[in-house]
């Protein structure tokens, strides 16, 4: 299996990075979309960032227009996130999450099953993957709110005391 830390990801400015920059942190990776009915989840994602960010946690947002609900440019997405929701966590370049041209990060993440044991396709915007420092991947479907007790407990249990 490919290490998630080795997969290149593009920042909104076009420069390349990887999850290795966040090694040792609890990461909540989310495919986001500005025009989605679930976009109010941004507020709870930002609250998690503010609550746990200094303890070794980060939300990582990956815009996707795969469900035809994302703005056209990285600038428009960044502006929407900062002005509408006050987002301080990193937002990356727009990617595909499903299909043959799915981003390699999502090709790996989708191997993780959800609570019902189902892996595979991302079903909608705001599907969440919690990646723990030990490399564990935990999947939560789009309608699971970011502040769901299962997500919060996983974050808290994975952070240093």
C-alpha positions in Angstrom: 0.0 0.0 0.0 1.1 3.5 -0.8 1.9 5.6 2.3 -0.6 8.5 2.4 2.3 10.8 3.4 4.1 10.1 0.0 1.2 11.2 -2.2 1.7 14.6 -3.7 -1.0 17.1 -3.2 -1.3 20.6 -4.7 -1.9 23.8 -2.7 -4.2 26.4 -4.1 -1.2 28.4 -5.2 -0.2 25.5 -7.4 2.8 24.5 -5.3 3.2 20.8 -4.3 3.2 19.4 -0.8 2.1 16.1 0.8 0.6 14.8 4.0 4.1 14.4 5.3 3.9 18.1 6.2 1.2 17.0 8.7 2.9 13.9 10.0 2.2 13.1 13.6 -1.0 15.1 13.5 -4.6 13.9 13.6 -6.0 14.8 10.1 -9.6 15.2 9.2 -9.7 15.1 5.4 -12.9 16.3 3.8 -14.0 16.7 0.2 -15.7 20.1 0.3 -18.0 22.0 -2.1 -19.1 25.6 -1.7 -22.6 25.2 -3.2 -23.5 22.0 -1.5 -26.5 21.9 1.0 -24.0 20.4 3.5 -21.7 23.5 3.3 -22.8 24.7 6.7 -20.6 21.8 8.0 -17.7 24.2 7.3 -18.6 26.0 10.5 -18.2 22.8 12.6 -15.0 21.9 10.8 -13.6 25.3 11.7 -14.7 24.9 15.3 -12.8 21.5 15.4 -9.8 23.3 14.0 -9.9 26.0 16.6 -10.6 23.5 19.5 -7.9 21.0 18.7 -5.5 22.7 16.2 -2.9 23.6 18.9 -2.9 20.0 20.2 -1.8 18.4 16.9 -5.0 18.3 14.8 -5.8 19.7 11.4 -8.7 19.8 9.0 -7.6 19.4 5.4 -10.2 20.5 2.8 -10.1 19.1 -0.7 -12.6 20.9 -3.0 -14.2 18.7 -5.6 -16.7 19.5 -8.3 -17.4 15.9 -8.9 -21.0 16.4 -7.7 -21.2 19.8 -9.7 -21.4 22.0 -6.6 -18.0 23.7 -6.3 -17.0 27.1 -7.5 -14.8 27.4 -10.6 -11.5 28.7 -9.4 -9.2 28.2 -6.4 -9.4 32.0 -5.8 -13.2 31.9 -5.6 -13.2 28.8 -3.4 -10.6 30.4 -1.0 -12.5 33.7 -0.9 -15.8 31.8 -0.2 -14.2 29.8 2.6 -12.6 32.7 4.3 -15.4 35.3 4.0 -18.4 33.0 4.5 -17.0 30.6 7.2 -13.8 32.2 8.4 -11.8 29.1 7.5 -8.3 28.9 8.8 -7.5 25.3 7.9 -5.7 24.5 4.6 -7.8 24.2 1.4 -6.1 22.5 -1.5 -6.5 22.5 -5.3 -9.8 21.1 -6.7 -9.6 17.3 -7.2 -11.6 14.4 -8.4 -12.6 11.9 -5.7 -14.2 9.1 -7.8 -13.6 7.4 -11.1 -10.5 6.6 -13.1 -9.1 10.1 -12.7 -9.6 10.2 -8.9 -6.8 11.8 -7.0 -4.3 9.2 -5.7 -5.0 10.4 -2.1 -8.7 9.5 -2.5 -7.9 6.3 -4.3 -6.2 5.2 -1.1 -8.6 6.8 1.4 -11.6 5.1 -0.3 -10.2 1.7 0.7 -11.2 2.4 4.3 -14.7 1.1 5.3 -17.3 3.2 7.0 -19.1 2.1 10.2 -21.2 -0.3 8.2 -18.1 -2.0 6.7 -18.6 -0.3 3.3 -15.6 1.0 1.4 -15.5 2.3 -2.2 -16.9 5.4 -3.8 -17.3 8.7 -2.1 -21.1 9.1 -2.0 -21.3 13.0 -1.8 -19.6 16.1 -0.7 -18.3 16.4 2.9 -17.3 12.7 3.3 -14.8 12.7 6.1 -11.7 10.6 6.7 -9.9 10.8 10.1 -6.3 9.8 9.7 -4.6 9.1 13.0 -0.9 9.5 13.7 -0.4 5.7 13.6 -1.8 5.7 10.0 -5.3 4.4 10.8 -8.0 5.7 8.4 -11.5 6.1 9.8 -14.4 6.9 7.4 -17.5 8.9 8.1 -20.2 9.5 5.5 -21.3 13.0 4.4 -24.3 13.4 6.6 -22.3 12.6 9.7 -21.7 16.1 11.2 -18.1 17.0 12.0 -18.9 17.3 15.7 -20.5 13.9 15.9 -19.5 12.2 19.1 -17.7 9.3 17.3 -15.5 11.8 15.4 -14.8 13.9 18.4 -13.9 10.9 20.5 -11.6 9.6 17.8 -9.8 12.9 17.6 -9.5 13.3 21.4 -8.3 9.7 21.8 -5.6 10.2 19.1 -4.2 13.5 20.4 -1.4 13.7 22.9 -2.6 14.1 26.5 
